[in-house]
Amino acid sequence: MNALNWFILFVISAMLGSFAASILDNIMQSIWIPRICGGLVAALVGFCLYLYFTNEK
């Protein structure tokens, strides 16, 4: 996996995690639950993209 794939992985996972956190922030009163959910979304997207980039042939 080259540096460009790592950069794409981090940017996309951070953007989707931030998007999920901002959507949930408008729905829920507590700030910690949306932040945790946004972090989980970022981790799941990062893991899926990592699997995609490492299995790509």
Backbone bond lengths (Angstrom), bond angles and torsions (degrees), N, CA, C in turn:
res aa  C-N    CA-C-N  psi(-1)  N-CA   C-N-CA  omega(-1)  CA-C   N-CA-C  phi
1 M - - - 1.444 - - 1.520 108.33 -
2 N 1.311 116.08 125.51 1.459 119.20 -177.44 1.536 111.33 -90.50
3 A 1.305 114.74 178.66 1.464 120.58 -174.16 1.526 112.18 -66.73
4 L 1.320 117.24 -33.35 1.463 119.87 179.78 1.532 110.78 -65.47
5 N 1.314 117.26 -40.44 1.464 120.16 177.82 1.522 111.04 -64.57
6 W 1.337 117.69 -40.13 1.463 120.84 176.78 1.524 110.67 -62.23
7 F 1.317 116.59 -42.62 1.464 120.99 -179.80 1.526 110.43 -63.33
8 I 1.329 117.04 -45.42 1.461 121.20 178.64 1.524 110.24 -62.01
9 L 1.326 117.14 -42.26 1.452 122.04 179.24 1.527 111.04 -59.02
10 F 1.329 117.09 -48.79 1.465 120.51 -178.56 1.520 112.33 -66.78
11 V 1.326 117.38 -41.83 1.465 120.53 -177.24 1.526 110.87 -66.64
12 I 1.325 117.08 -47.30 1.465 119.97 -178.25 1.522 111.06 -65.97
13 S 1.325 117.35 -43.33 1.463 118.70 -179.26 1.528 111.34 -66.76
14 A 1.323 117.92 -37.58 1.467 120.49 178.03 1.524 111.28 -67.99
15 M 1.325 116.82 -40.35 1.463 119.91 179.65 1.530 111.50 -65.26
16 L 1.325 117.27 -43.94 1.460 119.46 -179.48 1.525 112.05 -70.95
17 G 1.320 117.61 -35.10 1.457 120.24 175.00 1.518 112.26 -65.29
18 S 1.317 115.96 -41.31 1.462 120.66 177.38 1.528 110.99 -66.36
19 F 1.316 116.58 -39.13 1.459 120.68 178.31 1.525 110.76 -63.35
20 A 1.327 117.01 -44.74 1.466 120.62 178.88 1.525 110.90 -63.84
21 A 1.322 116.56 -40.37 1.466 119.52 179.49 1.528 111.33 -66.05
22 S 1.318 117.69 -39.20 1.460 119.32 -179.67 1.525 111.88 -70.29
23 I 1.335 117.22 -35.68 1.469 119.77 176.33 1.532 110.05 -65.56
24 L 1.329 116.73 -46.86 1.465 119.89 -178.82 1.528 111.76 -70.21
25 D 1.320 117.40 -26.23 1.463 120.40 178.68 1.521 110.75 -65.41
26 N 1.327 116.85 -33.67 1.461 120.41 178.38 1.522 112.00 -75.20
27 I 1.328 117.29 -22.37 1.462 121.01 -177.05 1.527 111.44 -89.85
28 M 1.334 116.82 -43.15 1.462 121.16 -172.75 1.528 111.37 -100.88
29 Q 1.315 115.45 152.89 1.455 121.04 179.36 1.520 112.57 -80.85
30 S 1.316 116.71 -37.41 1.466 120.93 -179.25 1.520 109.76 -75.15
31 I 1.331 117.53 144.68 1.463 120.84 -179.82 1.520 111.51 -88.48
32 W 1.329 117.54 -23.96 1.461 119.90 -173.41 1.513 113.27 -76.86
33 I 1.301 118.49 -35.19 1.462 120.68 179.76 1.527 111.27 -65.27
34 P 1.332 120.31 -46.74 1.471 118.70 175.58 1.526 113.65 -62.67
35 R 1.324 117.32 -34.91 1.467 119.24 178.41 1.527 111.43 -66.98
36 I 1.331 116.46 -41.38 1.464 119.84 177.97 1.525 109.99 -65.43
37 C 1.323 117.07 -43.95 1.466 120.10 178.91 1.526 111.56 -64.26
38 G 1.317 117.67 -38.37 1.461 120.75 176.34 1.515 111.82 -64.41
39 G 1.322 116.46 -38.80 1.463 119.99 176.13 1.517 112.16 -65.80
40 L 1.327 116.61 -39.08 1.464 120.28 177.34 1.527 111.60 -66.24
41 V 1.326 116.50 -39.51 1.469 120.01 177.10 1.516 110.15 -63.69
42 A 1.324 117.15 -43.75 1.463 120.47 178.84 1.523 111.17 -62.57
43 A 1.331 116.99 -40.53 1.464 120.21 179.45 1.526 111.48 -67.03
44 L 1.328 117.44 -41.80 1.458 120.34 179.60 1.530 112.00 -66.88
45 V 1.315 116.78 -42.51 1.462 119.93 178.06 1.523 110.31 -65.36
46 G 1.326 116.94 -42.11 1.457 120.02 177.00 1.512 112.55 -61.21
47 F 1.334 116.82 -41.14 1.462 120.69 178.84 1.530 111.13 -65.98
48 C 1.327 116.91 -43.07 1.472 120.08 179.11 1.523 111.08 -64.60
49 L 1.319 117.60 -42.71 1.468 120.09 178.11 1.524 111.33 -67.08
50 Y 1.316 117.33 -35.61 1.462 120.52 176.74 1.529 110.39 -62.10
51 L 1.324 116.49 -45.04 1.464 120.10 177.68 1.523 111.29 -63.17
52 Y 1.331 116.69 -38.88 1.468 121.02 179.54 1.521 110.63 -65.00
53 F 1.328 117.18 -46.23 1.456 120.45 -176.55 1.531 112.40 -71.70
54 T 1.329 117.87 -31.65 1.464 119.03 -178.88 1.529 111.76 -81.62
55 N 1.336 118.55 -25.45 1.458 120.82 179.16 1.519 112.47 -92.80
56 E 1.305 118.05 -4.09 1.460 121.62 -179.59 1.528 109.81 -71.60
57 K 1.336 115.88 128.66 1.466 118.91 -179.25 1.494 111.39 -130.93
